Each structure stands twice: as structure tokens, then as C-alpha cells.
Amino acid sequence: MSAADSPHGNGAQPCSTCESWKLAETDANGRRDYSKATDCRILLKRHQESAECVAGGQG
């Protein structure tokens, strides 16, 4: 899949940190560690609101 075909829209590259938090949340949910999954969602949101997110909060 090319960047133009990305589900993130308009050829934008996904933020690797956002992807890492989403993966960690999925893993935690799979392990039924819902507290950790919640932590991942909170940290993802904080990251997206920060200047560090290269996807502009859309990662």
C-alpha cells in the first residue's frame, strides 16, 4: 500500500508513536488488562495533543 492509498488520508504518513499506543491498547484488551488499555488511550490522546505528533492528531 502506498502513502497515497493510506487509510490516514491524503498521503499523510501515520505517526509511529500513535501506532505504537494503538497496538499497545489492542494488546492490553486482548489480555483483558482494561486498566492498561485505558492508560494507552489516555497517553495516545495526550500525545496527539502535543507538538510531538507528526500526524497532527490524526495518527
Rosetta blueprint (number, residue, H / E / L):
1 M L
2 S L
3 A H
4 A H
5 D H
6 S L
7 P L
8 H L
9 G L
10 N L
11 G L
12 A L
13 Q L
14 P L
15 C L
16 S H
17 T H
18 C H
19 E H
20 S H
21 W H
22 K H
23 L H
24 A H
25 E H
26 T H
27 D H
28 A H
29 N H
30 G H
31 R L
32 R L
33 D L
34 Y H
35 S H
36 K H
37 A H
38 T H
39 D H
40 C H
41 R H
42 I H
43 L H
44 L H
45 K H
46 R H
47 H H
48 Q H
49 E H
50 S L
51 A L
52 E L
53 C L
54 V L
55 A L
56 G L
57 G L
58 Q L
59 G L
